[in-house]
Amino acid sequence: MTLPMRQQKHVETWQASGLSQAAYCREHKLNAKTFSNWLRIYRMEQTATQVSTIIPVTIKSAASSTERLHLCTASGHLLQLPANVSPEWPGDY
């Protein structure tokens, strides 16, 4: 489903306005539920047209059994795995 240009313009104008959806709809005499539907369609269209990013990867020789893979979360949790662990292993659980 493609959003008509008039409705797309409203969504883009609202995004730049700094107003809440409700305030924008009141100001432009738009039905808030209808506007919300336009926004949903607009976002789906934007997601569908995004280009995937390719990240270059370098494959190195097999890691030694003494090397470790460290994964650290923002909350400070740390997971250490042998660098030569099978990529399928975490998916087995």
C-alpha positions in Angstrom: 0.0 0.0 0.0 1.4 3.4 -1.0 0.6 6.5 1.0 -0.7 9.4 -1.1 1.6 12.4 -1.4 -0.8 14.7 0.6 -0.8 12.2 3.5 3.0 11.7 3.3 3.5 15.4 3.4 1.4 15.6 6.6 3.5 12.9 8.3 6.7 14.6 7.3 5.4 18.0 8.4 4.4 16.5 11.8 7.8 15.0 12.3 9.5 18.3 11.7 7.0 20.2 13.9 7.9 19.0 17.3 4.2 18.6 18.1 2.6 15.5 19.5 0.4 13.6 17.1 -2.7 14.7 18.9 -1.7 18.4 18.8 -0.8 18.3 15.1 -4.1 16.6 14.3 -6.1 19.2 16.3 -4.2 22.0 14.6 -4.8 20.6 11.1 -8.3 19.2 11.8 -7.2 15.6 11.1 -8.7 12.5 12.7 -6.0 11.2 15.1 -6.7 7.5 14.4 -6.6 8.1 10.6 -3.3 10.0 11.1 -1.9 7.2 13.1 -2.7 4.8 10.3 -1.0 7.1 7.8 2.1 7.1 10.1 2.1 3.3 10.3 2.0 3.0 6.5 4.6 5.7 6.1 7.0 3.8 8.5 6.4 0.5 6.7 7.3 2.2 3.4 10.4 3.7 4.9 11.5 0.3 6.3 10.8 -1.4 3.0 13.0 1.1 1.0 16.0 1.0 3.4 19.1 -0.4 1.8 20.9 -3.1 3.6 24.4 -2.4 4.7 27.2 -4.9 3.9 29.9 -5.1 6.6 33.2 -6.3 5.4 34.5 -9.4 7.2 38.0 -10.8 7.4 38.3 -14.5 7.9 41.4 -15.5 9.7 42.9 -18.9 10.3 41.5 -21.0 13.1 42.0 -19.6 16.6 44.2 -21.4 19.1 42.5 -23.0 22.1 44.0 -20.4 24.4 42.3 -17.4 22.7 39.0 -16.2 24.1 36.0 -14.5 22.6 34.7 -11.8 25.0 31.2 -10.5 24.8 30.4 -7.6 27.2 26.9 -6.1 27.7 26.2 -2.5 28.5 25.2 -3.6 32.0 28.6 -5.1 32.6 27.9 -8.8 32.1 30.8 -10.7 30.5 30.6 -13.9 28.5 33.9 -15.6 27.7 34.0 -18.4 25.2 36.9 -20.3 23.6 37.6 -18.5 20.3 37.3 -21.8 18.5 33.8 -22.6 19.7 31.5 -23.8 17.0 29.1 -21.0 15.7 26.3 -23.5 16.0 26.9 -24.2 19.6 24.9 -21.3 21.1 22.0 -22.2 18.9 21.8 -25.7 20.3 20.0 -24.5 23.4 
